[in-house]
Every structure is written in C-alpha cells, then in structure tokens.
Amino acid sequence: ATKPHLNELARLRKQLEKLHVGEHPKAMELAWPNTDHADRFVRWAALMAIQRLPVDKWAAKTLQEKDPGKRVNLLLSLAKAAGIDPFHRQSNDPPINQKMGKSILQSLLRIEWKDLTKNERLTLVRTYQIAMVRFGKPSPQVAKKIINQLNTQFPANNFETNWLLCETLAFLEAPTVAEKGIALLRQAPTQEEQMEYARSLRNLRNGWTHELRSQYFNWFLKAANYRGG
C-alpha cells in the first residue's frame, strides 16, 4: 500500500511525537519553539514532549519564559507535572510543593491579558484552576491580585471565557461575581449555559444581596421544567 501523504503540519507533529518515547537529548530544544503553535495538535505534541521530562529540567525556564503564549501553555503543563490531583494523591506521594505552586501563580500574574489570544486566555484561567486545586488555595493577598487580574475581564464576549472566569472568581470569593454571574445566568440563551453559571455560583458565600439570592433560587424553579434531549 502507498504511504499516506503528510502535509507540513502533520509531518511536524509526527516529528514531535517521536520525542514522546525514550530519551532524546534535544527534546526540549526541539519542542519548545512549538509550545504556542497555532495548530492545537502540533502544540499538544510539543507540550507533551516537554511535560514528560523531569520537572527540574524545564521548570525554571517555564517560569521565566518571556513569550506570554508559550508561558501560559507551559505553566499549565508545569502545574500538571509538578502537582498531583487530590483525587489521585496517595499516602506515600511526596508532600505538596507549596513553593512551586506559589511560583506558578506569580508567573501567571505577570502575564498581560491583552497579550494573549482567545485560546491562551482560556488556558490562563484554566491554569489558575489546576494550580489552585493541586497546590492549594492562595493566600488572601495573592487571591486579591488574581481577582484584580481576572475581574476586569469579566464578563467577556463569549461563553467559554465567562464560564471559566465565573467559576474561578467564585472560588476566590470575588466581591462582584454574584452580581455579574446572576446577570449572565439570566441572559444566557441556552439551558446548558445557564446550568454552568448556576453551578459555578453554588458555593459562593460573599457578594449576595436578597434580590440576587431570590433571582438565583427562582432560576431553580424555572430549571425544574427543563428537559434534556
């Protein structure tokens, strides 16, 4: 049988995927330039080539990466590689690396929202989520800085970003997320979007008024009549 024709992107992805097996002395050097590649399959192949390396070989370079797109993608990989999901943590696992967690958050805080693409903005917020789950909730001082960074972007002009921002800011107890989240809940055109906002706000303790609480719980009466399909 004839071999399938590979276009340039497929060829690049195949080259990067070869770095996923064994020990290649130039794996980081070859993969790093593609960690913000526009093609998500190429980007994933590059990030996985780095993520499988010992963390101490690439953590410092990631934390100081000057390109914001590369940095945010690599920080997500670092949070995954250096931290353990609490659900999967075993009694004999090493203790949580608090220093690494703080370093990841500080590196994220130095990224400017305006310098990121839409997908990179989603990655930024998702990285905050992964880091806070695996390394613990930040101090009140750091939480305030994260809120200041994200709250000015909320609400955004698309559902995917609003969903992540809403649940992240609610987790951090941002003072205005109840008001903004309820407004989005009431304006959302689909029941699926409404459910995500309602879920994101479920554990929020601060920022509620009597009117906001009434609107929130009245939504559940409305949602009781929703049907799947």
Salt bridges, closest charged atoms under 4 A:
GLU17 OE2 - ARG13 NH1 2.96
ASP36 OD1 - LYS70 NZ 3.16
ASP85 OD2 - HIS88 ND1 3.95
ASP115 OD1 - LYS114 NZ 3.29
GLU160 OE1 - LYS118 NZ 3.94
GLU167 OE1 - ARG199 NH2 2.57
GLU173 OE2 - ARG205 NH1 3.78
GLU196 OE1 - ARG199 NE 3.01
